[in-house]
């Protein structure tokens, strides 16, 4: 029986594995998300677009979406609490959350989710 592949899900921004040549399209992975399976012989890397049938991508998107929604909900609650109780101790936490929500990561994630939603409704 063949050994089940154990994929790891990564961002090209955060590092590299082996030659970073996609085993599906044979092009170099230089940006975006990819998955990698390490064997004794090599790292098997695939672009997200070349492995989109992998249900793990949808699971990761769902987790990312839930995380961003949670930050937005907590941010609103923290701002309300701070303003009502004049609690300046929350200023740093609020600033960190606002920085995260305004980050390129969140913008790119939300843009990708919008494109996927439009594509799936077509």
C-alpha positions as CSV (number, residue, x, y, z in Angstrom):
1,X,0.0,0.0,0.0
2,X,1.3,3.4,-0.9
3,X,2.3,5.8,1.9
4,X,-0.2,8.7,2.2
5,X,1.4,12.0,1.3
6,X,1.7,14.5,4.2
7,X,1.5,17.9,2.7
8,X,2.6,21.1,4.5
9,X,1.1,24.4,3.4
10,X,3.4,27.4,3.1
11,X,3.9,30.8,1.7
12,X,6.7,31.6,-0.7
13,X,7.3,34.8,1.3
14,X,8.2,32.7,4.3
15,X,10.9,30.4,3.0
16,X,11.6,27.7,0.5
17,X,11.9,23.9,0.0
18,X,14.4,22.4,-2.4
19,X,14.4,23.7,-5.9
20,X,10.9,25.2,-5.6
21,X,9.9,23.8,-8.9
22,X,6.2,22.9,-9.1
23,X,5.8,19.2,-9.8
24,X,2.4,19.9,-11.6
25,X,3.4,22.7,-14.0
26,X,7.2,22.6,-13.8
27,X,7.4,26.3,-13.2
28,X,9.3,27.9,-10.3
29,X,7.3,28.8,-7.2
30,X,8.3,32.4,-6.4
31,X,5.2,33.9,-4.8
32,X,1.9,33.0,-3.2
33,X,1.0,29.9,-1.4
34,X,2.1,26.4,-2.1
35,X,2.1,23.0,-0.6
36,X,5.1,20.7,-0.1
37,X,5.6,17.0,0.6
38,X,9.1,15.9,1.7
39,X,10.3,12.5,0.7
40,X,13.7,10.9,1.2
41,X,14.5,11.8,-2.4
42,X,13.2,15.4,-2.8
43,X,10.8,18.1,-1.8
44,X,7.6,17.9,-4.0
45,X,6.3,21.4,-4.3
46,X,3.0,22.5,-5.9
47,X,1.5,26.0,-6.5
48,X,-1.8,26.5,-4.8
49,X,-3.4,27.0,-8.2
50,X,-1.9,23.7,-9.3
51,X,-3.3,21.9,-6.3
52,X,-6.7,23.7,-5.9
53,X,-8.6,20.4,-5.7
54,X,-6.9,19.7,-2.3
55,X,-9.7,20.3,0.3
56,X,-7.1,21.5,2.8
57,X,-6.9,24.9,1.0
58,X,-10.7,25.5,1.7
59,X,-10.1,24.5,5.3
60,X,-7.2,26.9,5.6
61,X,-9.3,29.7,3.9
62,X,-12.1,29.0,6.4
63,X,-9.8,29.2,9.3
64,X,-8.3,32.5,8.0
65,X,-11.7,34.0,7.4
66,X,-12.8,33.0,11.0
67,X,-9.6,34.5,12.4
68,X,-10.1,37.8,10.6
69,X,-13.8,38.0,11.6
70,X,-12.8,37.2,15.3
71,X,-10.2,40.0,15.3
72,X,-12.8,42.5,13.9
73,X,-15.4,41.4,16.5
74,X,-12.9,41.7,19.4
75,X,-11.6,45.1,18.0
76,X,-15.1,46.5,18.0
77,X,-15.7,45.3,21.6
78,X,-12.3,46.6,22.8
79,X,-13.0,50.0,21.3
80,X,-16.4,50.2,22.8
81,X,-15.0,49.1,26.2
82,X,-12.1,51.5,26.1
83,X,-14.4,54.4,25.1
84,X,-17.0,53.6,27.7
85,X,-14.6,53.0,30.6
86,X,-11.8,55.3,29.5
87,X,-9.4,52.4,29.6
88,X,-6.2,53.4,27.9
89,X,-4.6,50.0,28.6
90,X,-6.4,48.6,25.6
91,X,-4.8,51.2,23.2
92,X,-1.8,49.0,22.3
93,X,-4.0,45.9,21.6
94,X,-6.4,48.0,19.5
95,X,-3.5,49.4,17.5
96,X,-2.1,45.9,16.9
97,X,-5.5,44.7,15.7
98,X,-6.0,47.7,13.4
99,X,-2.5,47.2,12.0
100,X,-3.2,43.5,11.3
101,X,-6.6,44.2,9.6
102,X,-4.9,46.9,7.4
103,X,-2.0,44.6,6.5
104,X,-1.2,43.4,3.0
105,X,-1.9,39.8,4.2
106,X,-5.5,40.6,5.1
107,X,-6.1,42.6,1.9
108,X,-4.7,39.8,-0.3
109,X,-6.6,37.2,1.6
110,X,-9.9,39.0,1.3
111,X,-9.3,39.8,-2.4
112,X,-8.6,36.1,-3.0
113,X,-11.8,35.1,-1.2
114,X,-13.8,37.6,-3.2
115,X,-12.4,36.3,-6.5
116,X,-13.1,32.7,-5.4
117,X,-16.7,33.7,-4.4
118,X,-17.3,35.3,-7.8
119,X,-15.8,32.3,-9.6
120,X,-17.9,29.8,-7.7
121,X,-21.2,31.8,-8.3
122,X,-20.5,31.8,-12.1
